[in-house]
Amino acid sequence: MSFQTSALILSWVAIALLALVVSGLVRQVHTLSAGPARPAEPVGLAPGAAAPGLDLLAAGASGPVLLLFLSADCRTCTGVLAEAARHTGAVTLRALYAGPAPATDQPVSVHGGQAALFERYDAIATPFAVLVDPSGRVVRSEPVGSPAALRTLLDRVATQEAL
């Protein structure tokens, strides 16, 4: 067998393998573009549920309360807490840690040792925010992935109060 024949056979084998890879990728793209196989499960307490432990966390708060579930080991949580400290709106902010709260000079009220509330609020990841209305009912529960996401949430709350 000559060199040219060997090269031609190897070229055709490579083309066939490439065609198989491309067809597999096309099938994957089609599957992904069809949407999720099952809807995402909601996290946190459902809107309208009573907010547990609020009497201890937000005693004396007259307006809505935003509970921030944070972790001392989470770098994003540090940024979220710093963003919360810059907030000057009518929402009362409380930072909760499952373990001991880190030392901070932020003006936000920080509560350590709140592992039970992490479970009761179904705070599956940190940072996590739960907005509670003045009557003690949950308005929304959602993960907050960045300081910008917290700022957006606080802006939405301020806009809803203005209505």
Secondary structure as GFF3:
##gff-version 3
##sequence-region A 1 163
A	DSSP	alpha_helix	3	33	.	.	.	ID=ss1
A	DSSP	alpha_helix	54	57	.	.	.	ID=ss2
A	DSSP	beta_strand	65	70	.	.	.	ID=ss3
A	DSSP	alpha_helix	75	86	.	.	.	ID=ss4
A	DSSP	beta_strand	92	97	.	.	.	ID=ss5
A	DSSP	beta_strand	109	111	.	.	.	ID=ss6
A	DSSP	alpha_helix	115	120	.	.	.	ID=ss7
A	DSSP	beta_strand	128	132	.	.	.	ID=ss8
A	DSSP	beta_strand	138	143	.	.	.	ID=ss9
A	DSSP	alpha_helix	147	162	.	.	.	ID=ss10
###
